[in-house]
Amino acid sequence: MRKRLLISFCCTALLAGCASTPHKDDPAALNHESAAAMYQPAKQAMERGDYSSAIRYYEDLETRYPYGPYAEQAQLDTAYSYYKSGDSEAAAAAAERFIKLHPANPHVDYAWYLKGIAYYQDIQGAEWNPKPAEEAFNTLKTLAKRWPNSPYAVDARLRMAKIIDILGKRNLDICKFYYARHAYVAAANRCNTVVTRFQLSPARQEALYYLVRAYRHLNLRNQAETVRKVLAYNYPQSKYLRDLGKTD
């Protein structure tokens, strides 16, 4: 329901004030009315969930009337329709196209949001392919930073927090993979990624633990002790502190 309200808000805002009665001798006004007439079946198809038809209608509208508010709305609705149909790549590309064509549009924050949630939709399997998660995070971060009061910023931040959890866990798993194979430099590098890039991830505590152990194996005692103190300061009740007293 929240996403439906957001798309409705955007449609209303972009097309507000578009209704007008064309003069028979005004080609621009007649084109405006024709574009409005083409927009209605596209919008109706989108609203009933027939996204393939909606995309076709929107693309036809933009081809015939490439300028004006209906063309701009058609570009956004095309991105949304691709997103709802599950085509994340096409949705992100359509949103990016709008961003490039209309960077000063007052609703460009919505395009950034669409691009971000399109990538977010494709996160499944992040343990094997982290790119969608990273693209989603960077896109949503741009939205939240540039438009902190946007109606989409709250949801963007919530999704960013989830992505931090996903990527933090992924990098911790890779760290543990390397550690188990005695590749301590690679393990330390991955744990450092968790500690520095994904500080809010629940994986950070365990990453600090493996970082201490990796440094010890590398005979980097000073670095190991510094990281152990960071672990103790941030997680004074951590079970890993007790375990660090044991011999590897």
Secondary structure in CASP SS format (residue, H / E / C, confidence):
PFRMAT SS
TARGET T0000
AUTHOR 0000-0000-0000
METHOD secondary structure of the structure
MODEL  1
M C 1.00
R H 1.00
K H 1.00
R H 1.00
L H 1.00
L H 1.00
I H 1.00
S H 1.00
F H 1.00
C H 1.00
C H 1.00
T H 1.00
A H 1.00
L H 1.00
L H 1.00
A C 1.00
G C 1.00
C C 1.00
A C 1.00
S C 1.00
T C 1.00
P C 1.00
H C 1.00
K C 1.00
D C 1.00
D C 1.00
P H 1.00
A H 1.00
A H 1.00
L H 1.00
N H 1.00
H H 1.00
E H 1.00
S H 1.00
A H 1.00
A H 1.00
A H 1.00
M H 1.00
Y H 1.00
Q H 1.00
P H 1.00
A H 1.00
K H 1.00
Q H 1.00
A H 1.00
M H 1.00
E H 1.00
R C 1.00
G C 1.00
D C 1.00
Y H 1.00
S H 1.00
S H 1.00
A H 1.00
I H 1.00
R H 1.00
Y H 1.00
Y H 1.00
E H 1.00
D H 1.00
L H 1.00
E H 1.00
T H 1.00
R H 1.00
Y C 1.00
P C 1.00
Y C 1.00
G C 1.00
P H 1.00
Y H 1.00
A H 1.00
E H 1.00
Q H 1.00
A H 1.00
Q H 1.00
L H 1.00
D H 1.00
T H 1.00
A H 1.00
Y H 1.00
S H 1.00
Y H 1.00
Y H 1.00
K H 1.00
S C 1.00
G C 1.00
D C 1.00
S H 1.00
E H 1.00
A H 1.00
A H 1.00
A H 1.00
A H 1.00
A H 1.00
A H 1.00
E H 1.00
R H 1.00
F H 1.00
I H 1.00
K H 1.00
L H 1.00
H C 1.00
P C 1.00
A C 1.00
N C 1.00
P C 1.00
H C 1.00
V H 1.00
D H 1.00
Y H 1.00
A H 1.00
W H 1.00
Y H 1.00
L H 1.00
K H 1.00
G H 1.00
I H 1.00
A H 1.00
Y H 1.00
Y H 1.00
Q H 1.00
D C 1.00
I C 1.00
Q C 1.00
G C 1.00
A C 1.00
E C 1.00
W C 1.00
N C 1.00
P C 1.00
K H 1.00
P H 1.00
A H 1.00
E H 1.00
E H 1.00
A H 1.00
F H 1.00
N H 1.00
T H 1.00
L H 1.00
K H 1.00
T H 1.00
L H 1.00
A H 1.00
K H 1.00
R H 1.00
W C 1.00
P C 1.00
N C 1.00
S C 1.00
P C 1.00
Y C 1.00
A H 1.00
V H 1.00
D H 1.00
A H 1.00
R H 1.00
L H 1.00
R H 1.00
M H 1.00
A H 1.00
K H 1.00
I H 1.00
I H 1.00
D H 1.00
I H 1.00
L H 1.00
G H 1.00
K H 1.00
R H 1.00
N H 1.00
L H 1.00
D H 1.00
I H 1.00
C H 1.00
K H 1.00
F H 1.00
Y H 1.00
Y H 1.00
A H 1.00
R C 1.00
H C 1.00
A C 1.00
Y H 1.00
V H 1.00
A H 1.00
A H 1.00
A H 1.00
N H 1.00
R H 1.00
C H 1.00
N H 1.00
T H 1.00
V H 1.00
V H 1.00
T H 1.00
R H 1.00
F C 1.00
Q C 1.00
L C 1.00
S C 1.00
P C 1.00
A C 1.00
R H 1.00
Q H 1.00
E H 1.00
A H 1.00
L H 1.00
Y H 1.00
Y H 1.00
L H 1.00
V H 1.00
R H 1.00
A H 1.00
Y H 1.00
R H 1.00
H H 1.00
L C 1.00
N C 1.00
L C 1.00
R H 1.00
N H 1.00
Q H 1.00
A H 1.00
E H 1.00
T H 1.00
V H 1.00
R H 1.00
K H 1.00
V H 1.00
L H 1.00
A H 1.00
Y H 1.00
N H 1.00
Y C 1.00
P C 1.00
Q C 1.00
S C 1.00
K H 1.00
Y H 1.00
L H 1.00
R H 1.00
D H 1.00
L C 1.00
G C 1.00
K C 1.00
T C 1.00
D C 1.00
END
